[in-house]
Amino acid sequence: MDDLQKQIQKIKSLEKNFKINELKDFNISEYLDNKEIRDEYLSQVLKDGDKDELSEALKNIEKAKKLNF
């Protein structure tokens, strides 16, 4: 069995043991770790024009700045 096949078998065995309740909550602030990413995130939110989403994005960016400084 070559390395690729071993990796495929490993992934398949992990999938069988996967449990949805073991997933951690997604926190986008953890991924907004530099200015370029934060700027792009804000740019995409502004394109949508949703005021609630903009408010949430600004909160996420502030949280990210606190996490990364």
Biopython code that builds the backbone (N, CA, C, O; Angstrom):
import numpy as np
from Bio.PDB.StructureBuilder import StructureBuilder

atoms = [
    (1, "MET", "N", (0.865, -1.183, 0.000)),
    (1, "MET", "CA", (0.000, 0.000, 0.000)),
    (1, "MET", "C", (0.906, 1.240, 0.000)),
    (1, "MET", "O", (1.767, 1.386, 0.868)),
    (2, "ASP", "N", (0.706, 2.127, -0.978)),
    (2, "ASP", "CA", (1.547, 3.316, -1.031)),
    (2, "ASP", "C", (1.061, 4.377, -0.032)),
    (2, "ASP", "O", (0.017, 4.225, 0.602)),
    (3, "ASP", "N", (1.838, 5.440, 0.086)),
    (3, "ASP", "CA", (1.535, 6.485, 1.078)),
    (3, "ASP", "C", (0.176, 7.125, 0.866)),
    (3, "ASP", "O", (-0.532, 7.410, 1.831)),
    (4, "LEU", "N", (-0.194, 7.354, -0.381)),
    (4, "LEU", "CA", (-1.489, 7.969, -0.666)),
    (4, "LEU", "C", (-2.627, 7.081, -0.185)),
    (4, "LEU", "O", (-3.575, 7.559, 0.437)),
    (5, "GLN", "N", (-2.533, 5.816, -0.468)),
    (5, "GLN", "CA", (-3.571, 4.884, -0.034)),
    (5, "GLN", "C", (-3.638, 4.805, 1.490)),
    (5, "GLN", "O", (-4.723, 4.685, 2.059)),
    (6, "LYS", "N", (-2.489, 4.871, 2.148)),
    (6, "LYS", "CA", (-2.469, 4.870, 3.609)),
    (6, "LYS", "C", (-3.187, 6.108, 4.157)),
    (6, "LYS", "O", (-3.953, 6.016, 5.116)),
    (7, "GLN", "N", (-2.933, 7.250, 3.547)),
    (7, "GLN", "CA", (-3.585, 8.497, 3.977)),
    (7, "GLN", "C", (-5.093, 8.417, 3.765)),
    (7, "GLN", "O", (-5.867, 8.855, 4.616)),
    (8, "ILE", "N", (-5.504, 7.865, 2.643)),
    (8, "ILE", "CA", (-6.934, 7.725, 2.354)),
    (8, "ILE", "C", (-7.589, 6.822, 3.390)),
    (8, "ILE", "O", (-8.670, 7.135, 3.888)),
    (9, "GLN", "N", (-6.954, 5.722, 3.715)),
    (9, "GLN", "CA", (-7.494, 4.809, 4.728)),
    (9, "GLN", "C", (-7.575, 5.482, 6.091)),
    (9, "GLN", "O", (-8.540, 5.286, 6.830)),
    (10, "LYS", "N", (-6.570, 6.268, 6.418)),
    (10, "LYS", "CA", (-6.560, 6.984, 7.697)),
    (10, "LYS", "C", (-7.728, 7.967, 7.763)),
    (10, "LYS", "O", (-8.423, 8.042, 8.777)),
    (11, "ILE", "N", (-7.943, 8.713, 6.692)),
    (11, "ILE", "CA", (-9.047, 9.681, 6.645)),
    (11, "ILE", "C", (-10.388, 8.968, 6.748)),
    (11, "ILE", "O", (-11.280, 9.429, 7.460)),
    (12, "LYS", "N", (-10.538, 7.864, 6.055)),
    (12, "LYS", "CA", (-11.795, 7.101, 6.110)),
    (12, "LYS", "C", (-12.066, 6.599, 7.523)),
    (12, "LYS", "O", (-13.210, 6.612, 7.976)),
    (13, "SER", "N", (-11.040, 6.162, 8.213)),
    (13, "SER", "CA", (-11.246, 5.683, 9.584)),
    (13, "SER", "C", (-11.600, 6.836, 10.515)),
    (13, "SER", "O", (-12.373, 6.654, 11.455)),
    (14, "LEU", "N", (-11.049, 8.008, 10.267)),
    (14, "LEU", "CA", (-11.390, 9.181, 11.081)),
    (14, "LEU", "C", (-12.833, 9.597, 10.838)),
    (14, "LEU", "O", (-13.531, 9.988, 11.774)),
    (15, "GLU", "N", (-13.286, 9.517, 9.595)),
    (15, "GLU", "CA", (-14.659, 9.893, 9.268)),
    (15, "GLU", "C", (-15.667, 9.034, 10.020)),
    (15, "GLU", "O", (-16.719, 9.527, 10.426)),
    (16, "LYS", "N", (-15.360, 7.766, 10.208)),
    (16, "LYS", "CA", (-16.260, 6.871, 10.918)),
    (16, "LYS", "C", (-16.419, 7.275, 12.384)),
    (16, "LYS", "O", (-17.466, 7.047, 12.988)),
    (17, "ASN", "N", (-15.380, 7.870, 12.942)),
    (17, "ASN", "CA", (-15.394, 8.246, 14.356)),
    (17, "ASN", "C", (-15.797, 9.704, 14.588)),
    (17, "ASN", "O", (-15.850, 10.164, 15.728)),
    (18, "PHE", "N", (-16.078, 10.416, 13.515)),
    (18, "PHE", "CA", (-16.418, 11.833, 13.612)),
    (18, "PHE", "C", (-17.775, 12.023, 14.284)),
    (18, "PHE", "O", (-18.754, 11.358, 13.943)),
    (19, "LYS", "N", (-17.812, 12.943, 15.246)),
    (19, "LYS", "CA", (-19.063, 13.234, 15.944)),
    (19, "LYS", "C", (-19.302, 14.736, 15.894)),
    (19, "LYS", "O", (-18.452, 15.526, 16.304)),
    (20, "ILE", "N", (-20.455, 15.113, 15.394)),
    (20, "ILE", "CA", (-20.781, 16.523, 15.196)),
    (20, "ILE", "C", (-20.745, 17.307, 16.500)),
    (20, "ILE", "O", (-20.390, 18.485, 16.495)),
    (21, "ASN", "N", (-21.100, 16.687, 17.604)),
    (21, "ASN", "CA", (-21.128, 17.409, 18.875)),
    (21, "ASN", "C", (-19.733, 17.673, 19.430)),
    (21, "ASN", "O", (-19.593, 18.343, 20.453)),
    (22, "GLU", "N", (-18.709, 17.161, 18.775)),
    (22, "GLU", "CA", (-17.344, 17.417, 19.213)),
    (22, "GLU", "C", (-16.735, 18.642, 18.522)),
    (22, "GLU", "O", (-15.625, 19.060, 18.851)),
    (23, "LEU", "N", (-17.461, 19.202, 17.577)),
    (23, "LEU", "CA", (-16.962, 20.403, 16.899)),
    (23, "LEU", "C", (-16.996, 21.587, 17.840)),
    (23, "LEU", "O", (-17.931, 21.739, 18.626)),
    (24, "LYS", "N", (-15.971, 22.429, 17.761)),
    (24, "LYS", "CA", (-15.989, 23.631, 18.576)),
    (24, "LYS", "C", (-16.692, 24.745, 17.798)),
    (24, "LYS", "O", (-16.757, 24.711, 16.569)),
    (25, "ASP", "N", (-17.205, 25.709, 18.514)),
    (25, "ASP", "CA", (-17.881, 26.834, 17.870)),
    (25, "ASP", "C", (-16.891, 27.607, 17.012)),
    (25, "ASP", "O", (-15.735, 27.800, 17.389)),
    (26, "PHE", "N", (-17.364, 28.043, 15.857)),
    (26, "PHE", "CA", (-16.532, 28.827, 14.947)),
    (26, "PHE", "C", (-16.489, 30.270, 15.421)),
    (26, "PHE", "O", (-17.531, 30.879, 15.664)),
    (27, "ASN", "N", (-15.303, 30.812, 15.553)),
    (27, "ASN", "CA", (-15.107, 32.191, 15.963)),
    (27, "ASN", "C", (-14.236, 32.865, 14.904)),
    (27, "ASN", "O", (-13.021, 32.671, 14.871)),
    (28, "ILE", "N", (-14.863, 33.651, 14.049)),
    (28, "ILE", "CA", (-14.123, 34.272, 12.941)),
    (28, "ILE", "C", (-13.013, 35.189, 13.437)),
    (28, "ILE", "O", (-12.022, 35.389, 12.735)),
    (29, "SER", "N", (-13.157, 35.739, 14.610)),
    (29, "SER", "CA", (-12.140, 36.640, 15.157)),
    (29, "SER", "C", (-10.776, 35.970, 15.265)),
    (29, "SER", "O", (-9.745, 36.638, 15.175)),
    (30, "GLU", "N", (-10.767, 34.663, 15.458)),
    (30, "GLU", "CA", (-9.510, 33.928, 15.557)),
    (30, "GLU", "C", (-8.744, 33.914, 14.233)),
    (30, "GLU", "O", (-7.537, 33.670, 14.216)),
    (31, "TYR", "N", (-9.432, 34.171, 13.141)),
    (31, "TYR", "CA", (-8.818, 34.107, 11.819)),
    (31, "TYR", "C", (-8.517, 35.484, 11.226)),
    (31, "TYR", "O", (-7.904, 35.587, 10.164)),
    (32, "LEU", "N", (-8.940, 36.515, 11.900)),
    (32, "LEU", "CA", (-8.701, 37.884, 11.424)),
    (32, "LEU", "C", (-7.413, 38.398, 12.062)),
    (32, "LEU", "O", (-7.426, 39.380, 12.804)),
    (33, "ASP", "N", (-6.313, 37.729, 11.769)),
    (33, "ASP", "CA", (-5.083, 37.976, 12.508)),
    (33, "ASP", "C", (-4.116, 38.975, 11.876)),
    (33, "ASP", "O", (-3.013, 39.173, 12.387)),
    (34, "ASN", "N", (-4.515, 39.602, 10.774)),
    (34, "ASN", "CA", (-3.683, 40.681, 10.235)),
    (34, "ASN", "C", (-4.565, 41.699, 9.513)),
    (34, "ASN", "O", (-5.717, 41.427, 9.178)),
    (35, "LYS", "N", (-3.998, 42.856, 9.290)),
    (35, "LYS", "CA", (-4.756, 43.978, 8.737)),
    (35, "LYS", "C", (-5.350, 43.660, 7.362)),
    (35, "LYS", "O", (-6.493, 44.023, 7.082)),
    (36, "GLU", "N", (-4.583, 42.990, 6.510)),
    (36, "GLU", "CA", (-5.060, 42.685, 5.167)),
    (36, "GLU", "C", (-6.303, 41.786, 5.212)),
    (36, "GLU", "O", (-7.253, 41.995, 4.458)),
    (37, "ILE", "N", (-6.288, 40.809, 6.078)),
    (37, "ILE", "CA", (-7.435, 39.908, 6.198)),
    (37, "ILE", "C", (-8.632, 40.661, 6.765)),
    (37, "ILE", "O", (-9.754, 40.495, 6.286)),
    (38, "ARG", "N", (-8.402, 41.487, 7.781)),
    (38, "ARG", "CA", (-9.511, 42.267, 8.357)),
    (38, "ARG", "C", (-10.096, 43.223, 7.326)),
    (38, "ARG", "O", (-11.314, 43.381, 7.243)),
    (39, "ASP", "N", (-9.230, 43.862, 6.539)),
    (39, "ASP", "CA", (-9.704, 44.783, 5.501)),
    (39, "ASP", "C", (-10.549, 44.061, 4.450)),
    (39, "ASP", "O", (-11.586, 44.571, 4.025)),
    (40, "GLU", "N", (-10.106, 42.882, 4.038)),
    (40, "GLU", "CA", (-10.857, 42.119, 3.033)),
    (40, "GLU", "C", (-12.200, 41.659, 3.608)),
    (40, "GLU", "O", (-13.224, 41.717, 2.926)),
    (41, "TYR", "N", (-12.190, 41.213, 4.837)),
    (41, "TYR", "CA", (-13.430, 40.801, 5.516)),
    (41, "TYR", "C", (-14.418, 41.962, 5.545)),
    (41, "TYR", "O", (-15.584, 41.799, 5.187)),
    (42, "LEU", "N", (-13.958, 43.114, 5.964)),
    (42, "LEU", "CA", (-14.822, 44.284, 6.039)),
    (42, "LEU", "C", (-15.309, 44.691, 4.645)),
    (42, "LEU", "O", (-16.464, 45.083, 4.483)),
    (43, "SER", "N", (-14.450, 44.602, 3.663)),
    (43, "SER", "CA", (-14.828, 44.930, 2.290)),
    (43, "SER", "C", (-15.965, 44.031, 1.803)),
    (43, "SER", "O", (-16.914, 44.506, 1.180)),
    (44, "GLN", "N", (-15.865, 42.737, 2.087)),
    (44, "GLN", "CA", (-16.906, 41.800, 1.665)),
    (44, "GLN", "C", (-18.232, 42.076, 2.383)),
    (44, "GLN", "O", (-19.300, 41.981, 1.778)),
    (45, "VAL", "N", (-18.160, 42.410, 3.644)),
    (45, "VAL", "CA", (-19.381, 42.723, 4.404)),
    (45, "VAL", "C", (-20.026, 43.997, 3.857)),
    (45, "VAL", "O", (-21.247, 44.070, 3.725)),
    (46, "LEU", "N", (-19.215, 44.985, 3.542)),
    (46, "LEU", "CA", (-19.745, 46.236, 3.007)),
    (46, "LEU", "C", (-20.429, 46.037, 1.656)),
    (46, "LEU", "O", (-21.399, 46.730, 1.347)),
    (47, "LYS", "N", (-19.937, 45.106, 0.856)),
    (47, "LYS", "CA", (-20.558, 44.813, -0.442)),
    (47, "LYS", "C", (-21.993, 44.340, -0.284)),
    (47, "LYS", "O", (-22.849, 44.642, -1.116)),
    (48, "ASP", "N", (-22.254, 43.596, 0.786)),
    (48, "ASP", "CA", (-23.608, 43.076, 1.022)),
    (48, "ASP", "C", (-24.579, 44.173, 1.436)),
    (48, "ASP", "O", (-25.771, 44.090, 1.143)),
    (49, "GLY", "N", (-24.076, 45.200, 2.116)),
    (49, "GLY", "CA", (-24.926, 46.319, 2.498)),
    (49, "GLY", "C", (-25.858, 46.059, 3.667)),
    (49, "GLY", "O", (-26.789, 46.835, 3.885)),
    (50, "ASP", "N", (-25.642, 45.003, 4.418)),
    (50, "ASP", "CA", (-26.487, 44.661, 5.562)),
    (50, "ASP", "C", (-25.945, 45.341, 6.819)),
    (50, "ASP", "O", (-24.825, 45.061, 7.248)),
    (51, "LYS", "N", (-26.739, 46.230, 7.405)),
    (51, "LYS", "CA", (-26.283, 47.002, 8.563)),
    (51, "LYS", "C", (-26.012, 46.112, 9.776)),
    (51, "LYS", "O", (-25.055, 46.347, 10.514)),
    (52, "ASP", "N", (-26.837, 45.103, 9.984)),
    (52, "ASP", "CA", (-26.619, 44.194, 11.110)),
    (52, "ASP", "C", (-25.326, 43.399, 10.931)),
    (52, "ASP", "O", (-24.570, 43.189, 11.880)),
    (53, "GLU", "N", (-25.093, 42.966, 9.706)),
    (53, "GLU", "CA", (-23.870, 42.219, 9.418)),
    (53, "GLU", "C", (-22.641, 43.117, 9.584)),
    (53, "GLU", "O", (-21.599, 42.665, 10.058)),
    (54, "LEU", "N", (-22.765, 44.379, 9.196)),
    (54, "LEU", "CA", (-21.669, 45.326, 9.364)),
    (54, "LEU", "C", (-21.359, 45.528, 10.847)),
    (54, "LEU", "O", (-20.197, 45.541, 11.253)),
    (55, "SER", "N", (-22.390, 45.682, 11.630)),
    (55, "SER", "CA", (-22.206, 45.846, 13.075)),
    (55, "SER", "C", (-21.494, 44.635, 13.669)),
    (55, "SER", "O", (-20.582, 44.784, 14.482)),
    (56, "GLU", "N", (-21.908, 43.446, 13.267)),
    (56, "GLU", "CA", (-21.291, 42.209, 13.754)),
    (56, "GLU", "C", (-19.836, 42.112, 13.286)),
    (56, "GLU", "O", (-18.968, 41.679, 14.045)),
    (57, "ALA", "N", (-19.572, 42.508, 12.058)),
    (57, "ALA", "CA", (-18.211, 42.463, 11.520)),
    (57, "ALA", "C", (-17.292, 43.394, 12.299)),
    (57, "ALA", "O", (-16.156, 43.031, 12.606)),
    (58, "LEU", "N", (-17.768, 44.579, 12.618)),
    (58, "LEU", "CA", (-16.951, 45.519, 13.387)),
    (58, "LEU", "C", (-16.638, 44.961, 14.783)),
    (58, "LEU", "O", (-15.537, 45.152, 15.298)),
    (59, "LYS", "N", (-17.600, 44.281, 15.381)),
    (59, "LYS", "CA", (-17.361, 43.645, 16.685)),
    (59, "LYS", "C", (-16.315, 42.535, 16.540)),
    (59, "LYS", "O", (-15.424, 42.400, 17.378)),
    (60, "ASN", "N", (-16.431, 41.752, 15.478)),
    (60, "ASN", "CA", (-15.469, 40.672, 15.255)),
    (60, "ASN", "C", (-14.060, 41.205, 15.045)),
    (60, "ASN", "O", (-13.088, 40.623, 15.526)),
    (61, "ILE", "N", (-13.956, 42.312, 14.327)),
    (61, "ILE", "CA", (-12.647, 42.913, 14.075)),
    (61, "ILE", "C", (-12.048, 43.439, 15.375)),
    (61, "ILE", "O", (-10.857, 43.251, 15.623)),
    (62, "GLU", "N", (-12.841, 44.082, 16.193)),
    (62, "GLU", "CA", (-12.340, 44.569, 17.484)),
    (62, "GLU", "C", (-11.872, 43.414, 18.363)),
    (62, "GLU", "O", (-10.831, 43.493, 19.014)),
    (63, "LYS", "N", (-12.661, 42.342, 18.369)),
    (63, "LYS", "CA", (-12.285, 41.166, 19.155)),
    (63, "LYS", "C", (-10.976, 40.586, 18.631)),
    (63, "LYS", "O", (-10.118, 40.179, 19.415)),
    (64, "ALA", "N", (-10.819, 40.547, 17.311)),
    (64, "ALA", "CA", (-9.618, 40.010, 16.702)),
    (64, "ALA", "C", (-8.391, 40.832, 17.078)),
    (64, "ALA", "O", (-7.320, 40.288, 17.349)),
    (65, "LYS", "N", (-8.564, 42.135, 17.090)),
    (65, "LYS", "CA", (-7.429, 43.003, 17.461)),
    (65, "LYS", "C", (-6.988, 42.730, 18.888)),
    (65, "LYS", "O", (-5.791, 42.734, 19.173)),
    (66, "LYS", "N", (-7.929, 42.493, 19.787)),
    (66, "LYS", "CA", (-7.587, 42.183, 21.174)),
    (66, "LYS", "C", (-6.898, 40.819, 21.288)),
    (66, "LYS", "O", (-5.993, 40.645, 22.104)),
    (67, "LEU", "N", (-7.322, 39.868, 20.478)),
    (67, "LEU", "CA", (-6.725, 38.529, 20.512)),
    (67, "LEU", "C", (-5.305, 38.528, 19.960)),
    (67, "LEU", "O", (-4.470, 37.741, 20.406)),
    (68, "ASN", "N", (-5.023, 39.391, 19.005)),
    (68, "ASN", "CA", (-3.752, 39.357, 18.299)),
    (68, "ASN", "C", (-2.746, 40.409, 18.758)),
    (68, "ASN", "O", (-1.675, 40.535, 18.164)),
    (69, "PHE", "N", (-3.069, 41.153, 19.790)),
    (69, "PHE", "CA", (-2.121, 42.153, 20.287)),
    (69, "PHE", "C", (-1.698, 41.871, 21.683)),
    (69, "PHE", "O", (-0.901, 42.618, 22.250)),
]
sb = StructureBuilder()
sb.init_structure("model")
sb.init_model(0)
sb.init_chain("A")
sb.init_seg("    ")
for serial, (resi, resn, name, xyz) in enumerate(atoms, 1):
    if name == "N":
        sb.init_residue(resn, " ", resi, " ")
    sb.init_atom(name, np.array(xyz, "f"), 0.0, 1.0, " ", f" {name:<3s}", serial, name[0])
structure = sb.get_structure()
